[in-house]
Amino acid sequence: MKQKIIFQSAAIFCSMFFFISCHVDTPLSCIANNTAVITSKIFATGLNNPRSLKFGPDGYLYVAEGGIGGTNPAGTCTPVPPPVGPYMGSNNGSRISKINHNGVVTTVVANLPSSQTAPSQGSLVSGVGDISFVGNTLYAVLSGAGCSHGVSSIPNGVIKVAPNGTWSMIANLSAYQMSHPVANPEPDDFEPDGTWYSMINVGGSLFAIEPNHGELDKITTNGTISRISDISASLGHIVPTVVAFHDNNFYVGNLSVFPATGNSKIYKITPNGTVSVFATGFNMILGVAFDQLGGLYVLENTTGNPFPTPGTGDVVRVDPSGSRRVIISGLNLPTGMTFGPDNKLYVSNWGFGPPAIGGGQIIQISFDCDQVKGVVQN
């Protein structure tokens, strides 16, 4: 059996943030002309398999956590086949957290579903895939739920979070995928309930990427689901993981299959679903972001290795001209990335693998101008 294992299915893988900066664009301009001093620090700790992250309208940093898995078997539904499956799950193993400007973590929503792969795959965990805001309302996409993940009472889908921390399901993505199959699913590690990883707000609607089936879908806030692009139809099982929106197009990065050979890419997808290659030569992409100057930032979970390896993750900036620069290296299994209102970059570190319980971190990356030194420091 081919060892085609995707990240999320295997789970492999200024009190508003009042950040004040003088001349907001100046640090980014220094990056563009190679005169920025780049520093990093641990911003927050105590997270359980942190994944994608976004800043909310209140200025706090919100983090989707994969959680701690569970012990419930898949039951009578179609399970995920070995070696990735069978999964074990729970109704209450993951959560959404928020972090203030001092790095203090508090829980926004507790008791969300979480599941884990078979022990042969390291019992890797998935739970909440991503979060996004539409106005002041928080939405999240569940990834570790559904009967095939050992969570029979809750499907994978998009949930709406109330101010008091309660939530309701607005779109059942498990049911949608089962009734709307993609053209070229991968049978060796097929996930009946999907493994949603990334979700963004564009124009008041939500757009989510599902890696295992290979699709980009639109979910309106009233729960209507439609497919923007069946990525599998033209590219097969490339494991698309993350999506950003820039210059009126979607930009999608893919993990690729294991063993990884440095052939992950950034794809441009038009609003009508046309897919083309935008940039090549990456490895295990789990984050994509653009800065205000049009620079593309690519988060590589692992570099120089065919399987996820701590200490080898990095962030690469691709200038609009095409030139590239490593912004930071030496990250430990990073799984998500976002810019803050302070023009600093925030990265989920130790997003899976040991240390799992409470071992997840958020790394803050700062860009400062230093016209005297004129260097980039990692």
Secondary structure, 3 states (H helix, E strand, C coil): CCCCCCCCCCCCCCCCCCCCCCCCCHHHHHHHCCCEEEEEEEEEEEECCEEEEEECCCCCEEEEECCCCCCEECCCCCCCCCCCCCCEEEEEEEEEEEECCCCCEEEEEEEEEEEECCHHHCCCEECEEEEEEECCEEEEEECCCEHHHCECCCCCEEEEECCCCCEEEEEEHHHHHHHCCCCCCCHHHCCCCCCCCEEEEECCEEEEEECCCCEEEEECCCCCEEEEEEHHHHHCCCCEEEEEEECCEEEEEECCCCCCCCCEEEEEECCCCCEEEEEEEECCEEEEEECCCCCEEEEECCCCCCCCCCCCEEEEEECCCCCEEEEEEEECCCCEEEECCCCCEEEEECCCCCCCCCCEEEEEEEEEECCCCCCCCC
